[in-house]
Amino acid sequence: MPIRRAVTDRAVDTHIKNLRRKLAALGDPIQSVYGVGYRFEWP
């Protein structure tokens, strides 16, 4: 039987936060797009 995990809608936000922290030296390449999601712009 597979293990079931509760995944919330905040999981994506947590991953984005961690990516922003790791990519801070590049500025802020991850931008929020209202009503769509996120956009990554390579500097």
C-alpha positions as CSV (number, residue, x, y, z in Angstrom):
1,M,0.0,0.0,0.0
2,P,1.5,3.4,-1.0
3,I,2.1,6.1,1.7
4,R,-0.3,9.0,1.4
5,R,0.9,12.4,2.2
6,A,-1.2,15.6,2.7
7,V,-0.1,18.2,0.1
8,T,-1.3,21.7,0.6
9,D,-1.5,24.6,-1.8
10,R,1.2,26.3,0.2
11,A,3.8,23.6,-0.9
12,V,4.5,25.5,-4.1
13,D,5.0,28.8,-2.1
14,T,7.5,27.1,0.2
15,H,9.5,25.7,-2.8
16,I,9.5,29.2,-4.4
17,K,10.7,30.8,-1.2
18,N,13.6,28.3,-1.0
19,L,14.5,28.8,-4.6
20,R,14.5,32.6,-4.1
21,R,16.8,32.2,-1.1
22,K,19.2,30.1,-3.0
23,L,19.2,32.3,-6.1
24,A,19.5,35.6,-4.2
25,A,23.0,36.2,-5.6
26,L,21.4,36.6,-9.1
27,G,18.9,39.2,-7.9
28,D,15.3,38.0,-8.0
29,P,15.0,35.9,-11.2
30,I,11.6,34.4,-10.0
31,Q,8.7,36.8,-10.4
32,S,5.1,36.4,-9.3
33,V,2.5,36.8,-12.1
34,Y,-0.9,37.7,-10.7
35,G,-3.5,35.2,-11.6
36,V,-1.1,32.9,-13.5
37,G,1.7,31.8,-11.2
38,Y,5.5,32.4,-11.4
39,R,7.9,33.4,-14.2
40,F,11.7,32.7,-14.2
41,E,13.9,35.3,-16.0
42,W,17.5,34.4,-16.4
43,P,19.7,37.5,-15.9
